Amino acid sequence: MSAIFNFQSLLTVILLLICTYAYIRSLASSLLDRNKTELFGIFWKCTRTGEQKSSYVAVCCIVMAFSILFIH
């Protein structure tokens, strides 16, 4: 089943995008900073979310990992 139609899979993909692009920005910030308004602006927004709401993202990652490992 596609991740779009399964809510838990969609949340997992979104969390992975946020965490991945926040990590990529810590390595090469100029790569994401120049694409703020175009199609790749979605990745810049994921980066900003990961940086500004990092404690909430971390809690969501822990809850999602627990859910995938022990409930599913």
mmCIF file as Biopython writes it, N, C-alpha, C and O atoms, coordinates in Angstrom:
data_model
#
loop_
_atom_site.group_PDB
_atom_site.id
_atom_site.type_symbol
_atom_site.label_atom_id
_atom_site.label_alt_id
_atom_site.label_comp_id
_atom_site.label_asym_id
_atom_site.label_entity_id
_atom_site.label_seq_id
_atom_site.pdbx_PDB_ins_code
_atom_site.Cartn_x
_atom_site.Cartn_y
_atom_site.Cartn_z
_atom_site.occupancy
_atom_site.B_iso_or_equiv
_atom_site.auth_seq_id
_atom_site.auth_asym_id
_atom_site.pdbx_PDB_model_num
ATOM 1   N N  . MET A ? 1  ? 0.833  -1.166 0.000  1.0 0.0 1  A 1 
ATOM 2   C CA . MET A ? 1  ? 0.000  0.000  0.000  1.0 0.0 1  A 1 
ATOM 3   C C  . MET A ? 1  ? 0.888  1.243  0.000  1.0 0.0 1  A 1 
ATOM 4   O O  . MET A ? 1  ? 1.964  1.244  0.598  1.0 0.0 1  A 1 
ATOM 5   N N  . SER A ? 2  ? 0.447  2.265  -0.650 1.0 0.0 2  A 1 
ATOM 6   C CA . SER A ? 2  ? 1.205  3.500  -0.747 1.0 0.0 2  A 1 
ATOM 7   C C  . SER A ? 2  ? 1.222  4.238  0.594  1.0 0.0 2  A 1 
ATOM 8   O O  . SER A ? 2  ? 0.289  4.117  1.387  1.0 0.0 2  A 1 
ATOM 9   N N  . ALA A ? 3  ? 2.271  4.990  0.835  1.0 0.0 3  A 1 
ATOM 10  C CA . ALA A ? 3  ? 2.395  5.739  2.077  1.0 0.0 3  A 1 
ATOM 11  C C  . ALA A ? 3  ? 1.373  6.864  2.161  1.0 0.0 3  A 1 
ATOM 12  O O  . ALA A ? 3  ? 1.104  7.371  3.250  1.0 0.0 3  A 1 
ATOM 13  N N  . ILE A ? 4  ? 0.813  7.253  1.052  1.0 0.0 4  A 1 
ATOM 14  C CA . ILE A ? 4  ? -0.180 8.326  1.056  1.0 0.0 4  A 1 
ATOM 15  C C  . ILE A ? 4  ? -1.486 7.857  1.681  1.0 0.0 4  A 1 
ATOM 16  O O  . ILE A ? 4  ? -2.169 8.643  2.337  1.0 0.0 4  A 1 
ATOM 17  N N  . PHE A ? 5  ? -1.837 6.617  1.494  1.0 0.0 5  A 1 
ATOM 18  C CA . PHE A ? 5  ? -3.115 6.108  1.960  1.0 0.0 5  A 1 
ATOM 19  C C  . PHE A ? 5  ? -3.057 5.502  3.356  1.0 0.0 5  A 1 
ATOM 20  O O  . PHE A ? 5  ? -4.101 5.230  3.948  1.0 0.0 5  A 1 
ATOM 21  N N  . ASN A ? 6  ? -1.881 5.289  3.886  1.0 0.0 6  A 1 
ATOM 22  C CA . ASN A ? 6  ? -1.724 4.749  5.218  1.0 0.0 6  A 1 
ATOM 23  C C  . ASN A ? 6  ? -1.185 5.872  6.111  1.0 0.0 6  A 1 
ATOM 24  O O  . ASN A ? 6  ? -0.089 6.382  5.879  1.0 0.0 6  A 1 
ATOM 25  N N  . PHE A ? 7  ? -1.955 6.250  7.124  1.0 0.0 7  A 1 
ATOM 26  C CA . PHE A ? 7  ? -1.611 7.428  7.930  1.0 0.0 7  A 1 
ATOM 27  C C  . PHE A ? 7  ? -0.297 7.251  8.671  1.0 0.0 7  A 1 
ATOM 28  O O  . PHE A ? 7  ? 0.502  8.187  8.722  1.0 0.0 7  A 1 
ATOM 29  N N  . GLN A ? 8  ? -0.049 6.086  9.245  1.0 0.0 8  A 1 
ATOM 30  C CA . GLN A ? 8  ? 1.189  5.862  9.972  1.0 0.0 8  A 1 
ATOM 31  C C  . GLN A ? 8  ? 2.397  5.919  9.038  1.0 0.0 8  A 1 
ATOM 32  O O  . GLN A ? 8  ? 3.443  6.449  9.413  1.0 0.0 8  A 1 
ATOM 33  N N  . SER A ? 9  ? 2.266  5.389  7.854  1.0 0.0 9  A 1 
ATOM 34  C CA . SER A ? 9  ? 3.364  5.452  6.886  1.0 0.0 9  A 1 
ATOM 35  C C  . SER A ? 9  ? 3.606  6.881  6.423  1.0 0.0 9  A 1 
ATOM 36  O O  . SER A ? 9  ? 4.752  7.286  6.227  1.0 0.0 9  A 1 
ATOM 37  N N  . LEU A ? 10 ? 2.549  7.635  6.251  1.0 0.0 10 A 1 
ATOM 38  C CA . LEU A ? 10 ? 2.687  9.043  5.867  1.0 0.0 10 A 1 
ATOM 39  C C  . LEU A ? 10 ? 3.415  9.832  6.952  1.0 0.0 10 A 1 
ATOM 40  O O  . LEU A ? 10 ? 4.287  10.644 6.643  1.0 0.0 10 A 1 
ATOM 41  N N  . LEU A ? 11 ? 3.070  9.605  8.214  1.0 0.0 11 A 1 
ATOM 42  C CA . LEU A ? 11 ? 3.765  10.282 9.305  1.0 0.0 11 A 1 
ATOM 43  C C  . LEU A ? 11 ? 5.231  9.874  9.372  1.0 0.0 11 A 1 
ATOM 44  O O  . LEU A ? 11 ? 6.092  10.706 9.658  1.0 0.0 11 A 1 
ATOM 45  N N  . THR A ? 12 ? 5.520  8.614  9.113  1.0 0.0 12 A 1 
ATOM 46  C CA . THR A ? 12 ? 6.903  8.143  9.104  1.0 0.0 12 A 1 
ATOM 47  C C  . THR A ? 12 ? 7.701  8.827  8.004  1.0 0.0 12 A 1 
ATOM 48  O O  . THR A ? 12 ? 8.833  9.252  8.235  1.0 0.0 12 A 1 
ATOM 49  N N  . VAL A ? 13 ? 7.135  8.937  6.830  1.0 0.0 13 A 1 
ATOM 50  C CA . VAL A ? 13 ? 7.821  9.598  5.711  1.0 0.0 13 A 1 
ATOM 51  C C  . VAL A ? 13 ? 8.064  11.071 6.018  1.0 0.0 13 A 1 
ATOM 52  O O  . VAL A ? 13 ? 9.140  11.590 5.722  1.0 0.0 13 A 1 
ATOM 53  N N  . ILE A ? 14 ? 7.096  11.744 6.599  1.0 0.0 14 A 1 
ATOM 54  C CA . ILE A ? 14 ? 7.259  13.160 6.932  1.0 0.0 14 A 1 
ATOM 55  C C  . ILE A ? 14 ? 8.348  13.339 7.983  1.0 0.0 14 A 1 
ATOM 56  O O  . ILE A ? 14 ? 9.177  14.240 7.861  1.0 0.0 14 A 1 
ATOM 57  N N  . LEU A ? 15 ? 8.358  12.494 9.013  1.0 0.0 15 A 1 
ATOM 58  C CA . LEU A ? 15 ? 9.402  12.582 10.036 1.0 0.0 15 A 1 
ATOM 59  C C  . LEU A ? 15 ? 10.778 12.299 9.452  1.0 0.0 15 A 1 
ATOM 60  O O  . LEU A ? 15 ? 11.754 12.953 9.818  1.0 0.0 15 A 1 
ATOM 61  N N  . LEU A ? 16 ? 10.863 11.340 8.556  1.0 0.0 16 A 1 
ATOM 62  C CA . LEU A ? 16 ? 12.139 11.044 7.923  1.0 0.0 16 A 1 
ATOM 63  C C  . LEU A ? 16 ? 12.618 12.209 7.056  1.0 0.0 16 A 1 
ATOM 64  O O  . LEU A ? 16 ? 13.811 12.512 7.033  1.0 0.0 16 A 1 
ATOM 65  N N  . LEU A ? 17 ? 11.701 12.859 6.347  1.0 0.0 17 A 1 
ATOM 66  C CA . LEU A ? 17 ? 12.071 14.036 5.550  1.0 0.0 17 A 1 
ATOM 67  C C  . LEU A ? 17 ? 12.604 15.151 6.443  1.0 0.0 17 A 1 
ATOM 68  O O  . LEU A ? 17 ? 13.632 15.757 6.142  1.0 0.0 17 A 1 
ATOM 69  N N  . ILE A ? 18 ? 11.909 15.417 7.529  1.0 0.0 18 A 1 
ATOM 70  C CA . ILE A ? 18 ? 12.323 16.492 8.430  1.0 0.0 18 A 1 
ATOM 71  C C  . ILE A ? 18 ? 13.704 16.200 9.006  1.0 0.0 18 A 1 
ATOM 72  O O  . ILE A ? 18 ? 14.579 17.065 8.998  1.0 0.0 18 A 1 
ATOM 73  N N  . CYS A ? 19 ? 13.898 14.993 9.501  1.0 0.0 19 A 1 
ATOM 74  C CA . CYS A ? 19 ? 15.183 14.648 10.129 1.0 0.0 19 A 1 
ATOM 75  C C  . CYS A ? 19 ? 16.318 14.607 9.104  1.0 0.0 19 A 1 
ATOM 76  O O  . CYS A ? 19 ? 17.426 15.064 9.386  1.0 0.0 19 A 1 
ATOM 77  N N  . THR A ? 20 ? 16.049 14.072 7.941  1.0 0.0 20 A 1 
ATOM 78  C CA . THR A ? 20 ? 17.089 13.965 6.915  1.0 0.0 20 A 1 
ATOM 79  C C  . THR A ? 20 ? 17.552 15.323 6.436  1.0 0.0 20 A 1 
ATOM 80  O O  . THR A ? 20 ? 18.754 15.565 6.331  1.0 0.0 20 A 1 
ATOM 81  N N  . TYR A ? 21 ? 16.617 16.216 6.142  1.0 0.0 21 A 1 
ATOM 82  C CA . TYR A ? 21 ? 17.022 17.508 5.613  1.0 0.0 21 A 1 
ATOM 83  C C  . TYR A ? 21 ? 17.596 18.422 6.685  1.0 0.0 21 A 1 
ATOM 84  O O  . TYR A ? 21 ? 18.403 19.295 6.366  1.0 0.0 21 A 1 
ATOM 85  N N  . ALA A ? 22 ? 17.210 18.251 7.942  1.0 0.0 22 A 1 
ATOM 86  C CA . ALA A ? 22 ? 17.873 19.000 9.010  1.0 0.0 22 A 1 
ATOM 87  C C  . ALA A ? 22 ? 19.325 18.543 9.144  1.0 0.0 22 A 1 
ATOM 88  O O  . ALA A ? 22 ? 20.213 19.354 9.406  1.0 0.0 22 A 1 
ATOM 89  N N  . TYR A ? 23 ? 19.561 17.255 8.966  1.0 0.0 23 A 1 
ATOM 90  C CA . TYR A ? 23 ? 20.932 16.736 9.016  1.0 0.0 23 A 1 
ATOM 91  C C  . TYR A ? 23 ? 21.744 17.205 7.814  1.0 0.0 23 A 1 
ATOM 92  O O  . TYR A ? 23 ? 22.910 17.574 7.956  1.0 0.0 23 A 1 
ATOM 93  N N  . ILE A ? 24 ? 21.136 17.190 6.637  1.0 0.0 24 A 1 
ATOM 94  C CA . ILE A ? 24 ? 21.841 17.643 5.430  1.0 0.0 24 A 1 
ATOM 95  C C  . ILE A ? 24 ? 22.211 19.117 5.558  1.0 0.0 24 A 1 
ATOM 96  O O  . ILE A ? 24 ? 23.291 19.521 5.125  1.0 0.0 24 A 1 
ATOM 97  N N  . ARG A ? 25 ? 21.336 19.918 6.143  1.0 0.0 25 A 1 
ATOM 98  C CA . ARG A ? 25 ? 21.641 21.343 6.302  1.0 0.0 25 A 1 
ATOM 99  C C  . ARG A ? 25 ? 22.785 21.547 7.284  1.0 0.0 25 A 1 
ATOM 100 O O  . ARG A ? 25 ? 23.558 22.495 7.145  1.0 0.0 25 A 1 
ATOM 101 N N  . SER A ? 26 ? 22.902 20.670 8.271  1.0 0.0 26 A 1 
ATOM 102 C CA . SER A ? 26 ? 24.027 20.825 9.195  1.0 0.0 26 A 1 
ATOM 103 C C  . SER A ? 26 ? 25.358 20.522 8.505  1.0 0.0 26 A 1 
ATOM 104 O O  . SER A ? 26 ? 26.401 21.023 8.925  1.0 0.0 26 A 1 
ATOM 105 N N  . LEU A ? 27 ? 25.326 19.714 7.459  1.0 0.0 27 A 1 
ATOM 106 C CA . LEU A ? 27 ? 26.544 19.393 6.720  1.0 0.0 27 A 1 
ATOM 107 C C  . LEU A ? 27 ? 26.843 20.402 5.617  1.0 0.0 27 A 1 
ATOM 108 O O  . LEU A ? 27 ? 27.985 20.831 5.454  1.0 0.0 27 A 1 
ATOM 109 N N  . ALA A ? 28 ? 25.820 20.777 4.866  1.0 0.0 28 A 1 
ATOM 110 C CA . ALA A ? 28 ? 25.997 21.697 3.733  1.0 0.0 28 A 1 
ATOM 111 C C  . ALA A ? 28 ? 24.824 22.668 3.697  1.0 0.0 28 A 1 
ATOM 112 O O  . ALA A ? 28 ? 23.838 22.438 2.998  1.0 0.0 28 A 1 
ATOM 113 N N  . SER A ? 29 ? 24.937 23.743 4.445  1.0 0.0 29 A 1 
ATOM 114 C CA . SER A ? 29 ? 23.813 24.671 4.574  1.0 0.0 29 A 1 
ATOM 115 C C  . SER A ? 29 ? 23.520 25.443 3.288  1.0 0.0 29 A 1 
ATOM 116 O O  . SER A ? 29 ? 22.368 25.792 3.032  1.0 0.0 29 A 1 
ATOM 117 N N  . SER A ? 30 ? 24.525 25.711 2.489  1.0 0.0 30 A 1 
ATOM 118 C CA . SER A ? 30 ? 24.295 26.492 1.269  1.0 0.0 30 A 1 
ATOM 119 C C  . SER A ? 30 ? 23.470 25.718 0.245  1.0 0.0 30 A 1 
ATOM 120 O O  . SER A ? 30 ? 22.847 26.315 -0.633 1.0 0.0 30 A 1 
ATOM 121 N N  . LEU A ? 31 ? 23.465 24.414 0.353  1.0 0.0 31 A 1 
ATOM 122 C CA . LEU A ? 31 ? 22.718 23.578 -0.589 1.0 0.0 31 A 1 
ATOM 123 C C  . LEU A ? 31 ? 21.212 23.815 -0.476 1.0 0.0 31 A 1 
ATOM 124 O O  . LEU A ? 31 ? 20.514 23.846 -1.490 1.0 0.0 31 A 1 
ATOM 125 N N  . LEU A ? 32 ? 20.712 23.979 0.733  1.0 0.0 32 A 1 
ATOM 126 C CA . LEU A ? 32 ? 19.279 24.160 0.930  1.0 0.0 32 A 1 
ATOM 127 C C  . LEU A ? 32 ? 18.859 25.623 1.045  1.0 0.0 32 A 1 
ATOM 128 O O  . LEU A ? 32 ? 17.700 25.952 0.788  1.0 0.0 32 A 1 
ATOM 129 N N  . ASP A ? 33 ? 19.772 26.495 1.424  1.0 0.0 33 A 1 
ATOM 130 C CA . ASP A ? 33 ? 19.405 27.896 1.636  1.0 0.0 33 A 1 
ATOM 131 C C  . ASP A ? 33 ? 19.104 28.643 0.344  1.0 0.0 33 A 1 
ATOM 132 O O  . ASP A ? 33 ? 18.382 29.640 0.370  1.0 0.0 33 A 1 
ATOM 133 N N  . ARG A ? 34 ? 19.627 28.196 -0.759 1.0 0.0 34 A 1 
ATOM 134 C CA . ARG A ? 34 ? 19.376 28.926 -2.010 1.0 0.0 34 A 1 
ATOM 135 C C  . ARG A ? 34 ? 18.056 28.524 -2.668 1.0 0.0 34 A 1 
ATOM 136 O O  . ARG A ? 34 ? 17.624 29.192 -3.607 1.0 0.0 34 A 1 
ATOM 137 N N  . ASN A ? 35 ? 17.410 27.473 -2.217 1.0 0.0 35 A 1 
ATOM 138 C CA . ASN A ? 35 ? 16.146 27.008 -2.812 1.0 0.0 35 A 1 
ATOM 139 C C  . ASN A ? 35 ? 15.005 27.161 -1.815 1.0 0.0 35 A 1 
ATOM 140 O O  . ASN A ? 35 ? 14.456 26.168 -1.336 1.0 0.0 35 A 1 
ATOM 141 N N  . LYS A ? 36 ? 14.648 28.409 -1.500 1.0 0.0 36 A 1 
ATOM 142 C CA . LYS A ? 36 ? 13.609 28.643 -0.501 1.0 0.0 36 A 1 
ATOM 143 C C  . LYS A ? 36 ? 12.216 28.773 -1.098 1.0 0.0 36 A 1 
ATOM 144 O O  . LYS A ? 36 ? 11.234 28.511 -0.404 1.0 0.0 36 A 1 
ATOM 145 N N  . THR A ? 37 ? 12.097 29.164 -2.350 1.0 0.0 37 A 1 
ATOM 146 C CA . THR A ? 37 ? 10.785 29.486 -2.896 1.0 0.0 37 A 1 
ATOM 147 C C  . THR A ? 37 ? 10.339 28.557 -4.010 1.0 0.0 37 A 1 
ATOM 148 O O  . THR A ? 37 ? 9.156  28.541 -4.350 1.0 0.0 37 A 1 
ATOM 149 N N  . GLU A ? 38 ? 11.219 27.809 -4.569 1.0 0.0 38 A 1 
ATOM 150 C CA . GLU A ? 38 ? 10.853 26.976 -5.715 1.0 0.0 38 A 1 
ATOM 151 C C  . GLU A ? 38 ? 10.249 25.656 -5.223 1.0 0.0 38 A 1 
ATOM 152 O O  . GLU A ? 38 ? 9.788  25.558 -4.086 1.0 0.0 38 A 1 
ATOM 153 N N  . LEU A ? 39 ? 10.259 24.668 -6.077 1.0 0.0 39 A 1 
ATOM 154 C CA . LEU A ? 39 ? 9.743  23.355 -5.711 1.0 0.0 39 A 1 
ATOM 155 C C  . LEU A ? 39 ? 10.536 22.748 -4.561 1.0 0.0 39 A 1 
ATOM 156 O O  . LEU A ? 39 ? 9.981  22.051 -3.711 1.0 0.0 39 A 1 
ATOM 157 N N  . PHE A ? 40 ? 11.824 23.016 -4.541 1.0 0.0 40 A 1 
ATOM 158 C CA . PHE A ? 40 ? 12.666 22.495 -3.477 1.0 0.0 40 A 1 
ATOM 159 C C  . PHE A ? 40 ? 12.511 23.276 -2.174 1.0 0.0 40 A 1 
ATOM 160 O O  . PHE A ? 40 ? 13.181 22.972 -1.188 1.0 0.0 40 A 1 
ATOM 161 N N  . GLY A ? 41 ? 11.651 24.259 -2.161 1.0 0.0 41 A 1 
ATOM 162 C CA . GLY A ? 41 ? 11.349 24.995 -0.940 1.0 0.0 41 A 1 
ATOM 163 C C  . GLY A ? 41 ? 10.693 24.125 0.112  1.0 0.0 41 A 1 
ATOM 164 O O  . GLY A ? 41 ? 10.753 24.434 1.302  1.0 0.0 41 A 1 
ATOM 165 N N  . ILE A ? 42 ? 10.070 23.044 -0.314 1.0 0.0 42 A 1 
ATOM 166 C CA . ILE A ? 42 ? 9.476  22.087 0.622  1.0 0.0 42 A 1 
ATOM 167 C C  . ILE A ? 42 ? 10.557 21.491 1.505  1.0 0.0 42 A 1 
ATOM 168 O O  . ILE A ? 42 ? 10.343 21.298 2.702  1.0 0.0 42 A 1 
ATOM 169 N N  . PHE A ? 43 ? 11.712 21.199 0.931  1.0 0.0 43 A 1 
ATOM 170 C CA . PHE A ? 43 ? 12.803 20.633 1.704  1.0 0.0 43 A 1 
ATOM 171 C C  . PHE A ? 43 ? 13.377 21.664 2.664  1.0 0.0 43 A 1 
ATOM 172 O O  . PHE A ? 43 ? 13.788 21.317 3.771  1.0 0.0 43 A 1 
ATOM 173 N N  . TRP A ? 44 ? 13.411 22.933 2.252  1.0 0.0 44 A 1 
ATOM 174 C CA . TRP A ? 44 ? 13.871 23.994 3.143  1.0 0.0 44 A 1 
ATOM 175 C C  . TRP A ? 44 ? 12.917 24.147 4.322  1.0 0.0 44 A 1 
ATOM 176 O O  . TRP A ? 44 ? 13.351 24.380 5.450  1.0 0.0 44 A 1 
ATOM 177 N N  . LYS A ? 45 ? 11.618 24.015 4.062  1.0 0.0 45 A 1 
ATOM 178 C CA . LYS A ? 45 ? 10.635 24.092 5.141  1.0 0.0 45 A 1 
ATOM 179 C C  . LYS A ? 45 ? 10.767 22.912 6.097  1.0 0.0 45 A 1 
ATOM 180 O O  . LYS A ? 45 ? 10.592 23.072 7.305  1.0 0.0 45 A 1 
ATOM 181 N N  . CYS A ? 46 ? 11.069 21.745 5.574  1.0 0.0 46 A 1 
ATOM 182 C CA . CYS A ? 46 ? 11.325 20.589 6.432  1.0 0.0 46 A 1 
ATOM 183 C C  . CYS A ? 46 ? 12.549 20.839 7.306  1.0 0.0 46 A 1 
ATOM 184 O O  . CYS A ? 46 ? 12.571 20.461 8.477  1.0 0.0 46 A 1 
ATOM 185 N N  . THR A ? 47 ? 13.558 21.471 6.739  1.0 0.0 47 A 1 
ATOM 186 C CA . THR A ? 47 ? 14.767 21.796 7.496  1.0 0.0 47 A 1 
ATOM 187 C C  . THR A ? 47 ? 14.460 22.765 8.624  1.0 0.0 47 A 1 
ATOM 188 O O  . THR A ? 47 ? 14.899 22.557 9.756  1.0 0.0 47 A 1 
ATOM 189 N N  . ARG A ? 48 ? 13.718 23.812 8.334  1.0 0.0 48 A 1 
ATOM 190 C CA . ARG A ? 48 ? 13.380 24.803 9.363  1.0 0.0 48 A 1 
ATOM 191 C C  . ARG A ? 48 ? 12.529 24.185 10.459 1.0 0.0 48 A 1 
ATOM 192 O O  . ARG A ? 48 ? 12.702 24.509 11.634 1.0 0.0 48 A 1 
ATOM 193 N N  . THR A ? 49 ? 11.618 23.307 10.091 1.0 0.0 49 A 1 
ATOM 194 C CA . THR A ? 49 ? 10.801 22.626 11.089 1.0 0.0 49 A 1 
ATOM 195 C C  . THR A ? 49 ? 11.667 21.756 11.986 1.0 0.0 49 A 1 
ATOM 196 O O  . THR A ? 49 ? 11.473 21.731 13.202 1.0 0.0 49 A 1 
ATOM 197 N N  . GLY A ? 50 ? 12.611 21.053 11.405 1.0 0.0 50 A 1 
ATOM 198 C CA . GLY A ? 50 ? 13.501 20.205 12.178 1.0 0.0 50 A 1 
ATOM 199 C C  . GLY A ? 50 ? 14.401 20.987 13.104 1.0 0.0 50 A 1 
ATOM 200 O O  . GLY A ? 50 ? 14.759 20.506 14.179 1.0 0.0 50 A 1 
ATOM 201 N N  . GLU A ? 51 ? 14.772 22.193 12.698 1.0 0.0 51 A 1 
ATOM 202 C CA . GLU A ? 51 ? 15.642 23.021 13.545 1.0 0.0 51 A 1 
ATOM 203 C C  . GLU A ? 51 ? 14.868 23.716 14.652 1.0 0.0 51 A 1 
ATOM 204 O O  . GLU A ? 51 ? 15.316 23.735 15.798 1.0 0.0 51 A 1 
ATOM 205 N N  . GLN A ? 52 ? 13.734 24.279 14.336 1.0 0.0 52 A 1 
ATOM 206 C CA . GLN A ? 52 ? 13.002 25.081 15.310 1.0 0.0 52 A 1 
ATOM 207 C C  . GLN A ? 52 ? 12.180 24.236 16.276 1.0 0.0 52 A 1 
ATOM 208 O O  . GLN A ? 52 ? 12.025 24.608 17.439 1.0 0.0 52 A 1 
ATOM 209 N N  . LYS A ? 53 ? 11.668 23.141 15.828 1.0 0.0 53 A 1 
ATOM 210 C CA . LYS A ? 53 ? 10.833 22.282 16.669 1.0 0.0 53 A 1 
ATOM 211 C C  . LYS A ? 53 ? 11.534 20.960 16.952 1.0 0.0 53 A 1 
ATOM 212 O O  . LYS A ? 53 ? 10.899 19.905 16.945 1.0 0.0 53 A 1 
ATOM 213 N N  . SER A ? 54 ? 12.823 21.010 17.197 1.0 0.0 54 A 1 
ATOM 214 C CA . SER A ? 54 ? 13.606 19.783 17.295 1.0 0.0 54 A 1 
ATOM 215 C C  . SER A ? 54 ? 13.180 18.902 18.465 1.0 0.0 54 A 1 
ATOM 216 O O  . SER A ? 54 ? 13.239 17.677 18.357 1.0 0.0 54 A 1 
ATOM 217 N N  . SER A ? 55 ? 12.757 19.488 19.570 1.0 0.0 55 A 1 
ATOM 218 C CA . SER A ? 55 ? 12.335 18.649 20.699 1.0 0.0 55 A 1 
ATOM 219 C C  . SER A ? 55 ? 11.038 17.910 20.380 1.0 0.0 55 A 1 
ATOM 220 O O  . SER A ? 55 ? 10.883 16.748 20.755 1.0 0.0 55 A 1 
ATOM 221 N N  . TYR A ? 56 ? 10.115 18.563 19.697 1.0 0.0 56 A 1 
ATOM 222 C CA . TYR A ? 56 ? 8.866  17.905 19.311 1.0 0.0 56 A 1 
ATOM 223 C C  . TYR A ? 56 ? 9.109  16.824 18.255 1.0 0.0 56 A 1 
ATOM 224 O O  . TYR A ? 56 ? 8.502  15.754 18.297 1.0 0.0 56 A 1 
ATOM 225 N N  . VAL A ? 57 ? 9.989  17.114 17.327 1.0 0.0 57 A 1 
ATOM 226 C CA . VAL A ? 57 ? 10.331 16.141 16.289 1.0 0.0 57 A 1 
ATOM 227 C C  . VAL A ? 57 ? 10.998 14.925 16.918 1.0 0.0 57 A 1 
ATOM 228 O O  . VAL A ? 57 ? 10.718 13.791 16.527 1.0 0.0 57 A 1 
ATOM 229 N N  . ALA A ? 58 ? 11.873 15.151 17.884 1.0 0.0 58 A 1 
ATOM 230 C CA . ALA A ? 58 ? 12.550 14.039 18.557 1.0 0.0 58 A 1 
ATOM 231 C C  . ALA A ? 58 ? 11.557 13.165 19.309 1.0 0.0 58 A 1 
ATOM 232 O O  . ALA A ? 58 ? 11.653 11.939 19.265 1.0 0.0 58 A 1 
ATOM 233 N N  . VAL A ? 59 ? 10.615 13.778 19.992 1.0 0.0 59 A 1 
ATOM 234 C CA . VAL A ? 59 ? 9.596  13.004 20.708 1.0 0.0 59 A 1 
ATOM 235 C C  . VAL A ? 59 ? 8.743  12.221 19.722 1.0 0.0 59 A 1 
ATOM 236 O O  . VAL A ? 59 ? 8.421  11.058 19.967 1.0 0.0 59 A 1 
ATOM 237 N N  . CYS A ? 60 ? 8.377  12.845 18.617 1.0 0.0 60 A 1 
ATOM 238 C CA . CYS A ? 60 ? 7.580  12.137 17.603 1.0 0.0 60 A 1 
ATOM 239 C C  . CYS A ? 60 ? 8.355  10.971 17.006 1.0 0.0 60 A 1 
ATOM 240 O O  . CYS A ? 60 ? 7.774  9.921  16.734 1.0 0.0 60 A 1 
ATOM 241 N N  . CYS A ? 61 ? 9.663  11.139 16.798 1.0 0.0 61 A 1 
ATOM 242 C CA . CYS A ? 61 ? 10.486 10.045 16.275 1.0 0.0 61 A 1 
ATOM 243 C C  . CYS A ? 61 ? 10.544 8.884  17.260 1.0 0.0 61 A 1 
ATOM 244 O O  . CYS A ? 61 ? 10.462 7.723  16.859 1.0 0.0 61 A 1 
ATOM 245 N N  . ILE A ? 62 ? 10.685 9.189  18.542 1.0 0.0 62 A 1 
ATOM 246 C CA . ILE A ? 62 ? 10.720 8.135  19.555 1.0 0.0 62 A 1 
ATOM 247 C C  . ILE A ? 62 ? 9.394  7.409  19.634 1.0 0.0 62 A 1 
ATOM 248 O O  . ILE A ? 62 ? 9.366  6.180  19.706 1.0 0.0 62 A 1 
ATOM 249 N N  . VAL A ? 63 ? 8.300  8.141  19.623 1.0 0.0 63 A 1 
ATOM 250 C CA . VAL A ? 63 ? 6.969  7.517  19.667 1.0 0.0 63 A 1 
ATOM 251 C C  . VAL A ? 63 ? 6.731  6.673  18.424 1.0 0.0 63 A 1 
ATOM 252 O O  . VAL A ? 63 ? 6.188  5.572  18.517 1.0 0.0 63 A 1 
ATOM 253 N N  . MET A ? 64 ? 7.132  7.177  17.264 1.0 0.0 64 A 1 
ATOM 254 C CA . MET A ? 64 ? 6.945  6.423  16.022 1.0 0.0 64 A 1 
ATOM 255 C C  . MET A ? 64 ? 7.801  5.163  16.018 1.0 0.0 64 A 1 
ATOM 256 O O  . MET A ? 64 ? 7.345  4.108  15.576 1.0 0.0 64 A 1 
ATOM 257 N N  . ALA A ? 65 ? 9.032  5.259  16.503 1.0 0.0 65 A 1 
ATOM 258 C CA . ALA A ? 65 ? 9.886  4.073  16.570 1.0 0.0 65 A 1 
ATOM 259 C C  . ALA A ? 65 ? 9.304  3.038  17.513 1.0 0.0 65 A 1 
ATOM 260 O O  . ALA A ? 65 ? 9.289  1.849  17.196 1.0 0.0 65 A 1 
ATOM 261 N N  . PHE A ? 66 ? 8.827  3.473  18.663 1.0 0.0 66 A 1 
ATOM 262 C CA . PHE A ? 66 ? 8.192  2.546  19.613 1.0 0.0 66 A 1 
ATOM 263 C C  . PHE A ? 66 ? 6.972  1.888  18.980 1.0 0.0 66 A 1 
ATOM 264 O O  . PHE A ? 66 ? 6.759  0.685  19.126 1.0 0.0 66 A 1 
ATOM 265 N N  . SER A ? 67 ? 6.180  2.680  18.281 1.0 0.0 67 A 1 
ATOM 266 C CA . SER A ? 67 ? 4.977  2.165  17.642 1.0 0.0 67 A 1 
ATOM 267 C C  . SER A ? 67 ? 5.319  1.127  16.566 1.0 0.0 67 A 1 
ATOM 268 O O  . SER A ? 67 ? 4.680  0.078  16.481 1.0 0.0 67 A 1 
ATOM 269 N N  . ILE A ? 68 ? 6.313  1.423  15.764 1.0 0.0 68 A 1 
ATOM 270 C CA . ILE A ? 68 ? 6.694  0.493  14.682 1.0 0.0 68 A 1 
ATOM 271 C C  . ILE A ? 68 ? 7.301  -0.780 15.247 1.0 0.0 68 A 1 
ATOM 272 O O  . ILE A ? 68 ? 7.013  -1.873 14.758 1.0 0.0 68 A 1 
ATOM 273 N N  . LEU A ? 69 ? 8.141  -0.654 16.273 1.0 0.0 69 A 1 
ATOM 274 C CA . LEU A ? 69 ? 8.835  -1.827 16.797 1.0 0.0 69 A 1 
ATOM 275 C C  . LEU A ? 69 ? 7.943  -2.727 17.647 1.0 0.0 69 A 1 
ATOM 276 O O  . LEU A ? 69 ? 8.025  -3.951 17.539 1.0 0.0 69 A 1 
ATOM 277 N N  . PHE A ? 70 ? 7.097  -2.147 18.485 1.0 0.0 70 A 1 
ATOM 278 C CA . PHE A ? 70 ? 6.400  -2.956 19.468 1.0 0.0 70 A 1 
ATOM 279 C C  . PHE A ? 70 ? 4.899  -3.113 19.241 1.0 0.0 70 A 1 
ATOM 280 O O  . PHE A ? 70 ? 4.312  -4.079 19.729 1.0 0.0 70 A 1 
ATOM 281 N N  . ILE A ? 71 ? 4.275  -2.216 18.532 1.0 0.0 71 A 1 
ATOM 282 C CA . ILE A ? 71 ? 2.830  -2.299 18.338 1.0 0.0 71 A 1 
ATOM 283 C C  . ILE A ? 71 ? 2.478  -2.958 17.011 1.0 0.0 71 A 1 
ATOM 284 O O  . ILE A ? 71 ? 1.520  -3.727 16.928 1.0 0.0 71 A 1 
ATOM 285 N N  . HIS A ? 72 ? 3.229  -2.666 16.010 1.0 0.0 72 A 1 
ATOM 286 C CA . HIS A ? 72 ? 2.939  -3.236 14.685 1.0 0.0 72 A 1 
ATOM 287 C C  . HIS A ? 72 ? 3.307  -4.641 14.581 1.0 0.0 72 A 1 
ATOM 288 O O  . HIS A ? 72 ? 3.122  -5.252 13.529 1.0 0.0 72 A 1 
#
